[in-house]
Amino acid sequence: MSEPARRERILQAAVAGGLLEPEEIPLAAFLDLDLVAENVAALMRAFPSGVQVLHAFAAKANSIVPVLAGLRDLGMGCEVASEGELAQALAAGFSPQEIVFDSPAKTARELRQALAAGIALNIDNFQELERIEALRTQNPSGSSLGLRINPQIGLGGIAAMSTAGASSKFGVPLQDPGLREQILAAYAADPAMNRIHTHVGSQGCPLPLIGEGIAKVVDLAEEVNRRAGFQQIRTIDIGGGLPVDFESDEPVAAFDAYVAQLQESAPALFSGVYSVVTEFGRSILAKAGFTAAFVEYTKVSGGQHIAITHAGAQVATRTVFMPESWPLRVSAHTADGSRKTGAEIGQDVAGPCCFAGDVVARNRCLPLLEPGDLVALLDTGAYYASTPFTYNSIQQPPVYGAALEDNGDVRFTLLRGQQSMEALLMASGKVLHAAGRTPWPRAITKSGTALPACLPVPAAVRRSAAH
């Protein structure tokens, strides 16, 4: 079955099963679990069999716990970049040995937690290294440690997604004066530092650029080992960043081409003396997901046809704010999920958020949309609905896993339920309000009753106010 036909079948089954409904559930996201498994298998086949590889899924791409658990069942590890993502990875069942902790801003508490559990740490800078050394003095740790290196080889096509520019916020710069020797000295001072990491960037970075950056870090690892006189660096974490094809229905990412580029650029990576860690995220899930929303209203303004839907900046944040870098394909469907046919006309597909730029597609040629129709935002299995933006306090949509049975039936698994209004209110501080707390000192209610302040006003502020 073709990918468009699979999506149509899933959408039809979702509508028929009440998973999408115009009033109660006008927006939902779907992840084709069969395509995810196919893509993960392709990734694992692409790497040479003689090399030990941990494919650590980048949790930021989709941190829904059942999704992470499913990827663990497929044999992946997990890369996390916050205390919250670490908690999600552990809740999904990953062992500490299957987790890699990245972040340019790890707190002492986060470091203590990771070191106590024996979780691998990619150290972003020398100040963090000093903090870790102090913590290890207090409590020895079995964590695998290494520096994140910025090879400074330039930017890809999307500057915001490129991390190997001259002044990137990530990692220790390799080519700034004196820094290479400082890196080598740090490894020489601590023989227990046994890994090294780089990440050239995400979407928009061509394979030769990725290969060049990884090659520089592999060469650095070789130099560390030569100076040490033994195999000090045993693990090279090469990050992720494989560009995703957002223009076709090909569900499998170009992992073979990625590995071929590395074999050309950094052959020592596959010599067998190093274990390898990858951190793919978007390229694992993006093509397997779509987000479906009902059209609420349509209008013509200044001669432009506009469809107002329930999918906007809250689930397509990057597309709305950076449309040139993150365009999305959109398909049109009737109310029952069937593909809509008819003469195509240029239309804006807009979202529900209360600002003029909340448009996910401009002047897109589609069969004329009408109230009650459905639109599907394609290739949104990573980031999009799994990481919602809370603008306008719009409820987070449900996310479903979908698998096609041999007889054509669709089996759905609830991965994350639609956010309840009560949960939304709780996240908005309802408990504090119910307890009669307010951030304003001596606040007076409409009835004239004074409410207790939530926090005491600092003395310095009180003195300033008095003057």
C-alpha positions as CSV (number, residue, x, y, z in Angstrom):
1,M,0.0,0.0,0.0
2,S,1.4,3.4,-0.9
3,E,2.1,5.9,1.8
4,P,-0.8,8.3,0.8
5,A,-3.1,5.3,0.8
6,R,-1.9,4.3,4.3
7,R,-2.5,7.8,5.6
8,E,-6.0,7.9,4.1
9,R,-6.8,4.5,5.6
10,I,-5.6,5.6,9.1
11,L,-7.5,8.9,8.8
12,Q,-10.7,7.2,7.7
13,A,-10.5,4.7,10.6
14,A,-9.7,7.5,13.1
15,V,-12.9,9.4,12.1
16,A,-15.0,6.2,12.0
17,G,-13.7,5.3,15.5
18,G,-14.4,8.7,17.0
19,L,-10.7,9.6,17.5
20,L,-11.3,12.8,15.5
21,E,-14.6,14.6,16.0
22,P,-15.4,18.2,15.0
23,E,-16.4,19.5,18.4
24,E,-14.7,17.5,21.0
25,I,-11.5,16.3,19.2
26,P,-10.9,18.7,16.3
27,L,-7.2,18.0,16.2
28,A,-5.1,14.8,16.6
29,A,-1.7,13.4,15.6
30,F,-0.9,10.0,14.3
31,L,2.3,7.9,14.1
32,D,2.5,5.0,11.7
33,L,4.2,2.4,13.9
34,D,4.9,0.1,11.0
35,L,6.9,2.8,9.2
36,V,8.8,3.6,12.4
37,A,9.9,0.0,12.8
38,E,10.9,-0.1,9.1
39,N,13.0,3.0,9.4
40,V,14.8,1.9,12.6
41,A,15.6,-1.4,11.0
42,A,17.1,0.4,8.0
43,L,19.2,2.5,10.3
44,M,20.6,-0.5,12.1
45,R,21.3,-2.3,8.7
46,A,23.2,0.7,7.4
47,F,26.1,0.5,9.9
48,P,28.8,-2.1,9.5
49,S,28.2,-5.2,11.5
50,G,31.7,-5.2,12.9
51,V,31.1,-1.9,14.8
52,Q,29.4,-1.7,18.1
53,V,26.8,1.1,17.8
54,L,24.3,2.5,20.2
55,H,21.6,4.4,18.3
56,A,20.4,6.8,21.0
57,F,17.1,8.5,19.9
58,A,17.1,12.2,20.5
59,A,14.3,12.5,23.0
60,K,13.6,16.2,22.1
61,A,12.2,15.0,18.8
62,N,9.4,13.2,20.5
63,S,9.5,12.7,24.2
64,I,6.1,11.0,24.6
65,V,6.9,8.2,27.0
66,P,5.1,5.3,25.1
67,V,6.9,6.5,21.9
68,L,10.3,6.3,23.7
69,A,9.3,2.9,25.1
70,G,8.5,1.6,21.6
71,L,11.8,2.8,20.3
72,R,13.6,1.0,23.2
73,D,11.7,-2.2,22.2
74,L,13.1,-1.7,18.7
75,G,16.6,-1.7,20.1
76,M,17.4,2.0,20.4
77,G,19.0,3.9,23.3
78,C,18.0,7.5,24.2
79,E,19.8,10.9,24.2
80,V,18.4,13.4,26.6
81,A,19.1,17.1,27.1
82,S,17.3,18.0,30.3
83,E,16.2,16.6,33.7
84,G,12.7,16.2,32.3
85,E,13.8,14.2,29.3
86,L,15.9,12.0,31.5
87,A,12.9,11.3,33.7
88,Q,10.9,10.4,30.6
89,A,13.6,8.1,29.3
90,L,13.8,6.3,32.6
91,A,10.0,6.1,32.8
92,A,10.1,4.5,29.3
93,G,12.3,1.7,30.6
94,F,15.8,2.7,29.3
95,S,18.6,1.6,31.5
96,P,21.2,4.2,32.5
97,Q,23.7,2.4,30.2
98,E,21.3,3.1,27.3
99,I,21.1,6.8,28.0
100,V,23.4,9.7,26.9
101,F,23.0,13.1,28.6
102,D,23.7,16.2,26.5
103,S,22.9,19.8,27.4
104,P,24.8,23.1,27.4
105,A,23.4,24.0,30.8
106,K,23.4,21.0,33.1
107,T,22.9,22.0,36.7
108,A,24.8,20.5,39.6
109,R,21.7,18.6,40.5
110,E,21.4,17.1,37.1
111,L,25.0,16.1,37.0
112,R,24.8,14.5,40.5
113,Q,21.8,12.5,39.3
114,A,23.5,11.3,36.1
115,L,26.8,10.5,37.8
116,A,25.1,8.6,40.6
117,A,23.2,6.5,38.0
118,G,26.2,5.9,35.8
119,I,24.7,7.7,32.8
120,A,27.1,8.8,30.0
121,L,27.8,12.5,29.9
122,N,28.8,14.6,26.9
123,I,30.5,17.6,28.6
124,D,29.8,20.9,26.9
125,N,32.6,23.1,28.3
126,F,35.5,23.3,30.6
127,Q,33.5,24.9,33.4
128,E,31.2,21.9,33.4
129,L,34.2,19.6,33.4
130,E,35.5,21.3,36.5
131,R,32.1,20.9,38.2
132,I,32.0,17.2,37.3
133,E,35.5,16.7,38.6
134,A,34.5,18.2,41.9
135,L,31.4,16.0,42.1
136,R,33.4,12.9,41.3
137,T,35.8,13.7,44.1
138,Q,32.9,13.6,46.5
139,N,31.3,10.5,45.0
140,P,33.1,8.3,42.5
141,S,31.0,7.5,39.4
142,G,31.0,4.9,36.7
143,S,29.7,7.3,34.1
144,S,31.4,7.4,30.7
145,L,32.7,11.0,30.2
146,G,33.9,13.1,27.3
147,L,33.9,16.5,25.8
148,R,31.6,17.8,23.2
149,I,33.7,19.4,20.4
150,N,32.6,22.1,18.0
151,P,34.7,21.4,14.9
152,Q,33.9,24.9,13.6
153,I,33.5,23.8,10.0
154,G,30.7,26.1,9.1
155,L,26.9,26.4,8.9
156,G,24.3,24.4,6.9
157,G,21.3,25.8,5.1
158,I,19.4,26.6,8.3
159,A,21.6,28.7,10.6
160,A,19.4,28.1,13.7
161,M,19.8,24.3,13.3
162,S,23.6,24.4,12.7
163,T,25.9,23.8,15.6
164,A,29.4,23.8,14.0
165,G,29.7,27.5,13.2
166,A,32.6,29.6,14.5
167,S,30.6,30.9,17.4
168,S,28.1,28.1,18.2
169,K,26.8,28.0,21.8
170,F,27.5,24.3,21.9
171,G,30.7,22.5,22.7
172,V,34.4,23.4,23.0
173,P,35.6,25.1,19.9
174,L,38.4,23.1,18.2
175,Q,40.0,25.8,16.1
176,D,40.1,28.8,18.4
177,P,43.7,29.7,19.4
178,G,45.1,27.4,22.1
179,L,41.9,25.3,22.5
180,R,43.0,22.2,20.7
181,E,46.0,21.9,23.2
182,Q,43.6,22.6,26.1
183,I,41.4,19.8,25.0
184,L,44.3,17.4,24.7
185,A,45.5,18.5,28.1
186,A,42.1,17.8,29.6
187,Y,42.1,14.3,28.3
188,A,45.7,13.7,29.5
189,A,44.8,14.9,33.0
190,D,42.0,12.4,33.3
191,P,42.6,9.0,31.7
192,A,39.0,8.1,32.8
193,M,37.7,10.4,30.1
194,N,36.9,7.8,27.5
195,R,34.5,9.3,25.0
196,I,34.2,12.3,22.7
197,H,31.2,13.9,21.0
198,T,30.3,16.2,18.1
199,H,27.1,17.2,16.4
200,V,27.4,19.3,13.2
201,G,23.7,20.3,13.1
202,S,20.2,19.2,12.2
203,Q,18.0,19.8,9.2
204,G,19.8,21.8,6.5
205,C,23.3,20.3,6.9
206,P,24.5,18.4,3.8
207,L,26.2,15.1,4.2
208,P,29.7,16.3,3.2
209,L,29.6,19.0,5.9
210,I,28.5,16.4,8.5
211,G,31.3,14.1,7.3
212,E,33.9,16.8,7.5
213,G,32.9,17.7,11.1
214,I,32.9,14.1,12.3
215,A,36.3,13.5,10.6
216,K,37.9,16.3,12.5
217,V,36.7,14.8,15.8
218,V,37.8,11.3,14.9
219,D,41.3,12.7,14.1
220,L,41.3,14.4,17.5
221,A,40.4,11.1,19.2
222,E,43.2,9.4,17.4
223,E,45.6,12.1,18.6
224,V,44.4,11.7,22.2
225,N,45.0,8.0,22.0
226,R,48.5,8.4,20.5
227,R,49.5,10.8,23.2
228,A,48.1,8.6,25.9
229,G,49.8,5.5,24.5
230,F,46.7,3.5,24.9
231,Q,43.1,3.4,23.7
232,Q,41.8,6.2,26.0
233,I,38.9,7.3,23.9
234,R,36.8,4.2,23.2
235,T,33.5,5.8,22.2
236,I,32.8,8.4,19.6
237,D,29.4,10.0,19.7
238,I,28.7,11.4,16.2
239,G,25.4,13.0,17.0
240,G,22.5,13.0,14.5
241,G,21.3,15.6,12.0
242,L,20.6,13.5,8.9
243,P,18.4,15.8,6.8
244,V,14.9,14.6,6.3
245,D,13.2,14.6,2.9
246,F,10.1,16.7,3.4
247,E,9.1,16.6,-0.3
248,S,8.3,13.0,-0.9
249,D,6.5,10.0,0.5
250,E,9.6,7.9,0.9
251,P,9.4,6.7,4.6
252,V,13.0,5.4,5.0
253,A,15.7,7.9,5.7
254,A,18.9,8.0,3.7
255,F,21.0,6.1,6.3
256,D,23.0,4.2,3.7
257,A,24.1,7.5,2.1
258,Y,25.0,8.9,5.5
259,V,27.2,5.9,6.4
260,A,28.8,5.9,2.9
261,Q,29.8,9.5,3.5
262,L,31.3,8.7,6.9
263,Q,33.3,5.8,5.4
264,E,34.7,8.2,2.9
265,S,35.3,11.1,5.3
266,A,36.3,9.3,8.5
267,P,37.2,5.7,7.8
268,A,38.9,5.3,11.2
269,L,35.4,5.5,12.8
270,F,34.7,2.0,11.4
271,S,38.1,0.5,12.2
272,G,36.6,-1.6,15.0
273,V,38.5,0.0,17.8
274,Y,35.7,2.5,18.6
275,S,32.2,2.0,19.7
276,V,29.9,4.5,18.0
277,V,26.9,6.5,19.3
278,T,24.4,8.2,17.1
279,E,21.7,10.7,18.1
280,F,19.1,10.6,15.3
281,G,15.7,12.1,16.1
282,R,13.7,13.8,13.3
283,S,15.0,11.3,10.7
284,I,13.6,8.4,12.8
285,L,10.0,9.6,13.2
286,A,9.2,12.6,11.0
287,K,8.1,10.8,7.9
288,A,5.9,8.3,9.9
289,G,3.6,10.9,11.4
290,F,0.9,13.3,10.3
291,T,-1.4,15.8,12.1
292,A,-5.0,16.0,11.2
293,A,-7.4,18.9,11.9
294,F,-10.9,19.9,11.0
295,V,-11.6,23.0,8.9
296,E,-13.8,25.2,11.1
297,Y,-14.5,28.1,8.7
298,T,-13.5,29.4,5.3
299,K,-13.4,32.9,3.9
300,V,-12.1,35.0,1.0
301,S,-10.1,38.0,2.0
302,G,-8.6,40.3,-0.6
303,G,-9.2,37.7,-3.2
304,Q,-7.3,35.0,-1.2
305,H,-9.1,31.8,-0.1
306,I,-8.4,31.0,3.6
307,A,-9.3,27.9,5.5
308,I,-9.3,28.3,9.3
309,T,-8.3,25.0,10.9
310,H,-7.4,23.7,14.3
311,A,-3.7,23.0,13.4
312,G,-1.5,26.1,13.8
313,A,1.4,27.4,15.8
314,Q,0.5,25.3,18.8
315,V,1.5,22.1,16.9
316,A,3.5,23.5,14.0
317,T,5.6,26.2,15.7
318,R,8.6,26.0,13.5
319,T,6.6,26.0,10.3
320,V,4.6,29.1,11.4
321,F,7.6,31.1,12.5
322,M,10.2,29.9,10.0
323,P,8.1,28.9,6.9
324,E,10.9,29.1,4.5
325,S,13.0,26.6,6.5
326,W,10.2,24.3,7.7
327,P,7.6,24.1,4.9
328,L,5.0,21.3,5.3
329,R,3.1,19.3,2.7
330,V,-0.7,19.5,3.3
331,S,-3.3,17.0,2.0
332,A,-7.1,17.7,1.8
333,H,-9.7,15.3,2.9
334,T,-13.5,15.1,3.3
335,A,-15.2,14.8,6.7
336,D,-14.9,11.0,6.7
337,G,-11.1,11.1,6.0
338,S,-11.2,10.3,2.3
339,R,-8.9,12.1,0.0
340,K,-10.7,15.2,-1.4
341,T,-10.8,15.6,-5.2
342,G,-11.8,18.4,-7.5
343,A,-10.2,21.4,-9.1
344,E,-7.3,22.8,-7.1
345,I,-7.1,26.4,-6.1
346,G,-4.5,28.4,-4.1
347,Q,-5.5,28.6,-0.5
348,D,-4.0,29.7,2.8
349,V,-4.3,27.0,5.5
350,A,-4.4,28.9,8.8
351,G,-4.5,27.8,12.4
352,P,-6.6,28.8,15.4
353,C,-4.0,31.0,17.3
354,C,-4.8,34.6,17.8
355,F,-2.1,36.3,15.7
356,A,-2.1,37.0,12.0
357,G,1.0,35.0,11.2
358,D,-0.6,31.7,12.3
359,V,-0.6,30.1,8.8
360,V,0.9,26.7,8.1
361,A,0.7,26.9,4.3
362,R,0.3,29.9,2.0
363,N,-1.4,29.8,-1.4
364,R,-1.2,26.0,-1.4
365,C,-3.0,24.4,-4.4
366,L,-5.6,22.1,-2.9
367,P,-9.2,21.1,-3.8
368,L,-11.4,23.9,-2.4
369,L,-11.7,23.4,1.4
370,E,-15.0,23.8,3.1
371,P,-16.1,23.8,6.8
372,G,-16.1,20.2,8.1
373,D,-13.3,19.0,5.8
374,L,-10.1,17.7,7.2
375,V,-6.5,18.8,6.4
376,A,-3.4,16.6,7.2
377,L,-0.1,18.2,7.9
378,L,2.4,15.6,6.6
379,D,5.8,14.5,8.0
380,T,5.1,15.7,11.5
381,G,6.0,12.6,13.5
382,A,8.9,14.5,15.2
383,Y,8.6,17.8,17.2
384,Y,5.2,19.1,16.0
385,A,2.3,17.8,18.1
386,S,4.6,15.8,20.4
387,T,6.1,19.2,21.6
388,P,3.1,21.5,21.7
389,F,3.3,25.3,22.1
390,T,0.9,26.5,24.8
391,Y,-0.1,29.7,23.0
392,N,-3.7,30.8,23.7
393,S,-4.0,27.9,26.2
394,I,-5.1,25.5,23.5
395,Q,-5.4,22.0,24.8
396,Q,-2.6,19.6,23.8
397,P,-4.0,17.2,21.2
398,P,-4.1,13.4,21.5
399,V,-1.4,11.4,19.8
400,Y,-2.2,7.9,18.5
401,G,0.0,5.1,17.2
402,A,-1.5,3.3,14.2
403,A,-0.7,-0.1,12.8
404,L,-2.3,-1.8,9.8
405,E,-3.5,-5.3,10.1
406,D,-3.2,-7.8,7.3
407,N,-6.9,-7.5,6.6
408,G,-6.6,-3.7,6.2
409,D,-8.0,-2.8,9.6
410,V,-6.2,-0.2,11.7
411,R,-5.2,-0.9,15.3
412,F,-4.8,2.3,17.3
413,T,-2.8,2.8,20.5
414,L,-3.2,5.9,22.6
415,L,0.2,7.4,23.1
416,R,-0.8,10.6,24.8
417,G,-4.4,11.6,25.6
418,Q,-5.9,14.9,24.8
419,Q,-5.2,17.4,27.6
420,S,-8.2,17.8,29.8
421,M,-9.3,21.3,30.7
422,E,-8.7,20.4,34.4
423,A,-5.0,19.5,33.5
424,L,-4.7,22.8,31.6
425,L,-6.0,24.8,34.6
426,M,-3.7,22.9,37.0
427,A,-0.7,23.8,34.8
428,S,-1.9,27.4,34.9
429,G,-1.7,27.7,38.6
430,K,-5.3,26.8,39.6
431,V,-4.2,25.2,42.8
432,L,-2.5,28.3,44.1
433,H,-5.5,30.4,43.1
434,A,-7.9,28.0,44.9
435,A,-5.7,28.3,48.0
436,G,-6.3,32.1,47.9
437,R,-2.7,33.0,47.0
438,T,-1.7,35.9,44.9
439,P,1.7,37.4,43.8
440,W,0.5,40.9,44.7
441,P,1.2,42.0,48.3
442,R,-1.9,43.2,50.2
443,A,-4.1,42.4,47.2
444,I,-7.7,43.2,47.8
445,T,-10.5,41.1,46.4
446,K,-13.7,42.6,45.0
447,S,-15.3,41.8,48.3
448,G,-12.7,43.9,50.1
449,T,-10.9,40.9,51.7
450,A,-7.1,41.0,51.7
451,L,-5.4,37.9,50.2
452,P,-2.1,36.6,51.4
453,A,0.9,37.2,49.2
454,C,2.3,34.2,47.4
455,L,5.9,35.3,48.1
456,P,7.2,37.8,50.6
457,V,8.4,41.1,49.1
458,P,12.1,41.6,49.5
459,A,13.1,44.3,51.9
460,A,15.1,46.2,49.3
461,V,11.9,46.4,47.1
462,R,9.9,47.6,50.1
463,R,12.5,50.4,50.8
464,S,12.5,51.4,47.2
465,A,8.7,51.7,47.1
466,A,8.7,53.7,50.3
467,H,11.0,56.3,48.6
